[in-house]
Amino acid sequence: MAKGPEKKTKNKALHTKLLNRKKAKIQEEKKEKALRLKVLVTKMNAKRNSSESGDR
């Protein structure tokens, strides 16, 4: 029986590796952004609470 063309497993593996790296980078950026927002919100809440208690 005649075999078909060789499969492109090496190219697929490289492509998958690149895509996984890209996905990981995007997830890491999302985590960092969420952490920065969390810190900022905490800071603003603390500032608001201190200013409210100072006004009374």
VMD Tcl script that builds the backbone (N, CA, C; Angstrom):
set m [mol new atoms 168]
animate dup $m
set s [atomselect $m all]
$s set {name element resname resid chain x y z} {
  {N N MET 1 A 0.831 -1.183 0.000}
  {CA C MET 1 A 0.000 0.000 0.000}
  {C C MET 1 A 0.876 1.248 0.000}
  {N N ALA 2 A 0.410 2.247 -0.680}
  {CA C ALA 2 A 1.157 3.499 -0.752}
  {C C ALA 2 A 0.867 4.329 0.497}
  {N N LYS 3 A 1.927 4.888 1.022}
  {CA C LYS 3 A 1.756 5.736 2.199}
  {C C LYS 3 A 1.486 7.163 1.742}
  {N N GLY 4 A 0.774 7.888 2.579}
  {CA C GLY 4 A 0.487 9.278 2.271}
  {C C GLY 4 A 1.701 10.137 2.597}
  {N N PRO 5 A 1.567 11.427 2.435}
  {CA C PRO 5 A 2.686 12.323 2.734}
  {C C PRO 5 A 3.014 12.294 4.234}
  {N N GLU 6 A 4.256 12.621 4.556}
  {CA C GLU 6 A 4.682 12.622 5.954}
  {C C GLU 6 A 3.874 13.642 6.744}
  {N N LYS 7 A 3.625 13.296 7.963}
  {CA C LYS 7 A 2.868 14.222 8.804}
  {C C LYS 7 A 3.797 15.323 9.300}
  {N N LYS 8 A 3.211 16.473 9.543}
  {CA C LYS 8 A 3.992 17.628 9.965}
  {C C LYS 8 A 3.969 17.746 11.482}
  {N N THR 9 A 4.427 16.704 12.166}
  {CA C THR 9 A 4.347 16.709 13.623}
  {C C THR 9 A 5.304 17.712 14.252}
  {N N LYS 10 A 6.465 17.917 13.642}
  {CA C LYS 10 A 7.430 18.849 14.216}
  {C C LYS 10 A 6.873 20.277 14.181}
  {N N ASN 11 A 6.308 20.667 13.057}
  {CA C ASN 11 A 5.743 21.998 12.927}
  {C C ASN 11 A 4.566 22.181 13.874}
  {N N LYS 12 A 3.726 21.132 13.996}
  {CA C LYS 12 A 2.579 21.201 14.896}
  {C C LYS 12 A 3.047 21.364 16.336}
  {N N ALA 13 A 4.096 20.642 16.706}
  {CA C ALA 13 A 4.612 20.715 18.075}
  {C C ALA 13 A 5.133 22.115 18.378}
  {N N LEU 14 A 5.844 22.708 17.428}
  {CA C LEU 14 A 6.359 24.059 17.629}
  {C C LEU 14 A 5.217 25.067 17.738}
  {N N HIS 15 A 4.217 24.896 16.897}
  {CA C HIS 15 A 3.072 25.800 16.898}
  {C C HIS 15 A 2.322 25.710 18.237}
  {N N THR 16 A 2.118 24.482 18.701}
  {CA C THR 16 A 1.442 24.263 19.981}
  {C C THR 16 A 2.231 24.890 21.113}
  {N N LYS 17 A 3.544 24.721 21.069}
  {CA C LYS 17 A 4.411 25.290 22.111}
  {C C LYS 17 A 4.285 26.817 22.131}
  {N N LEU 18 A 4.293 27.425 20.953}
  {CA C LEU 18 A 4.161 28.876 20.871}
  {C C LEU 18 A 2.802 29.346 21.379}
  {N N LEU 19 A 1.749 28.638 20.996}
  {CA C LEU 19 A 0.412 29.015 21.442}
  {C C LEU 19 A 0.280 28.881 22.957}
  {N N ASN 20 A 0.831 27.815 23.517}
  {CA C ASN 20 A 0.778 27.633 24.967}
  {C C ASN 20 A 1.533 28.741 25.681}
  {N N ARG 21 A 2.671 29.136 25.112}
  {CA C ARG 21 A 3.456 30.223 25.697}
  {C C ARG 21 A 2.655 31.527 25.667}
  {N N LYS 22 A 1.973 31.764 24.544}
  {CA C LYS 22 A 1.169 32.977 24.390}
  {C C LYS 22 A 0.012 32.983 25.394}
  {N N LYS 23 A -0.674 31.844 25.535}
  {CA C LYS 23 A -1.776 31.745 26.484}
  {C C LYS 23 A -1.293 31.970 27.914}
  {N N ALA 24 A -0.153 31.401 28.252}
  {CA C ALA 24 A 0.401 31.553 29.598}
  {C C ALA 24 A 0.743 33.014 29.871}
  {N N LYS 25 A 1.298 33.688 28.867}
  {CA C LYS 25 A 1.667 35.097 29.014}
  {C C LYS 25 A 0.418 35.947 29.242}
  {N N ILE 26 A -0.626 35.690 28.477}
  {CA C ILE 26 A -1.867 36.441 28.613}
  {C C ILE 26 A -2.477 36.218 29.994}
  {N N GLN 27 A -2.471 34.972 30.468}
  {CA C GLN 27 A -3.019 34.680 31.789}
  {C C GLN 27 A -2.211 35.374 32.875}
  {N N GLU 28 A -0.899 35.373 32.736}
  {CA C GLU 28 A -0.035 36.029 33.714}
  {C C GLU 28 A -0.316 37.536 33.749}
  {N N GLU 29 A -0.490 38.130 32.578}
  {CA C GLU 29 A -0.808 39.560 32.513}
  {C C GLU 29 A -2.144 39.852 33.176}
  {N N LYS 30 A -3.131 38.968 32.983}
  {CA C LYS 30 A -4.435 39.153 33.615}
  {C C LYS 30 A -4.308 39.097 35.133}
  {N N LYS 31 A -3.515 38.141 35.628}
  {CA C LYS 31 A -3.322 38.015 37.074}
  {C C LYS 31 A -2.654 39.260 37.646}
  {N N GLU 32 A -1.621 39.745 36.954}
  {CA C GLU 32 A -0.913 40.937 37.419}
  {C C GLU 32 A -1.842 42.149 37.431}
  {N N LYS 33 A -2.662 42.288 36.386}
  {CA C LYS 33 A -3.586 43.407 36.309}
  {C C LYS 33 A -4.611 43.338 37.441}
  {N N ALA 34 A -5.134 42.149 37.704}
  {CA C ALA 34 A -6.102 41.975 38.780}
  {C C ALA 34 A -5.469 42.304 40.126}
  {N N LEU 35 A -4.226 41.902 40.318}
  {CA C LEU 35 A -3.529 42.180 41.571}
  {C C LEU 35 A -3.312 43.676 41.748}
  {N N ARG 36 A -2.915 44.354 40.673}
  {CA C ARG 36 A -2.713 45.808 40.742}
  {C C ARG 36 A -4.020 46.521 41.082}
  {N N LEU 37 A -5.109 46.078 40.449}
  {CA C LEU 37 A -6.414 46.683 40.731}
  {C C LEU 37 A -6.825 46.448 42.181}
  {N N LYS 38 A -6.570 45.242 42.671}
  {CA C LYS 38 A -6.918 44.909 44.046}
  {C C LYS 38 A -6.171 45.821 45.021}
  {N N VAL 39 A -4.883 46.025 44.776}
  {CA C VAL 39 A -4.080 46.896 45.630}
  {C C VAL 39 A -4.599 48.319 45.567}
  {N N LEU 40 A -4.926 48.780 44.367}
  {CA C LEU 40 A -5.415 50.140 44.187}
  {C C LEU 40 A -6.746 50.342 44.907}
  {N N VAL 41 A -7.652 49.377 44.775}
  {CA C VAL 41 A -8.953 49.477 45.440}
  {C C VAL 41 A -8.769 49.484 46.954}
  {N N THR 42 A -7.892 48.640 47.463}
  {CA C THR 42 A -7.624 48.598 48.901}
  {C C THR 42 A -7.093 49.942 49.379}
  {N N LYS 43 A -6.177 50.507 48.606}
  {CA C LYS 43 A -5.592 51.799 48.957}
  {C C LYS 43 A -6.658 52.897 48.972}
  {N N MET 44 A -7.503 52.899 47.950}
  {CA C MET 44 A -8.544 53.922 47.864}
  {C C MET 44 A -9.564 53.764 48.999}
  {N N ASN 45 A -9.924 52.538 49.333}
  {CA C ASN 45 A -10.855 52.306 50.432}
  {C C ASN 45 A -10.254 52.779 51.750}
  {N N ALA 46 A -8.989 52.506 51.966}
  {CA C ALA 46 A -8.327 52.940 53.193}
  {C C ALA 46 A -8.300 54.462 53.252}
  {N N LYS 47 A -8.013 55.096 52.118}
  {CA C LYS 47 A -7.965 56.552 52.065}
  {C C LYS 47 A -9.353 57.135 52.357}
  {N N ARG 48 A -10.387 56.538 51.766}
  {CA C ARG 48 A -11.748 57.011 51.957}
  {C C ARG 48 A -12.167 56.848 53.428}
  {N N ASN 49 A -11.828 55.696 54.011}
  {CA C ASN 49 A -12.182 55.433 55.404}
  {C C ASN 49 A -11.481 56.415 56.345}
  {N N SER 50 A -10.225 56.706 56.071}
  {CA C SER 50 A -9.482 57.634 56.940}
  {C C SER 50 A -10.019 59.051 56.799}
  {N N SER 51 A -10.423 59.440 55.599}
  {CA C SER 51 A -10.943 60.796 55.400}
  {C C SER 51 A -12.345 60.940 56.013}
  {N N GLU 52 A -13.141 59.858 55.968}
  {CA C GLU 52 A -14.476 59.896 56.574}
  {C C GLU 52 A -14.383 59.998 58.086}
  {N N SER 53 A -13.458 59.263 58.691}
  {CA C SER 53 A -13.321 59.300 60.129}
  {C C SER 53 A -12.723 60.640 60.578}
  {N N GLY 54 A -11.940 61.275 59.734}
  {CA C GLY 54 A -11.370 62.582 60.053}
  {C C GLY 54 A -12.392 63.690 59.956}
  {N N ASP 55 A -13.398 63.550 59.104}
  {CA C ASP 55 A -14.412 64.574 58.917}
  {C C ASP 55 A -15.405 64.608 60.074}
  {N N ARG 56 A -15.592 63.486 60.736}
  {CA C ARG 56 A -16.596 63.414 61.801}
  {C C ARG 56 A -16.102 63.992 63.026}
}
mol reanalyze $m
mol bondsrecalc $m
mol representation Tube
mol addrep $m
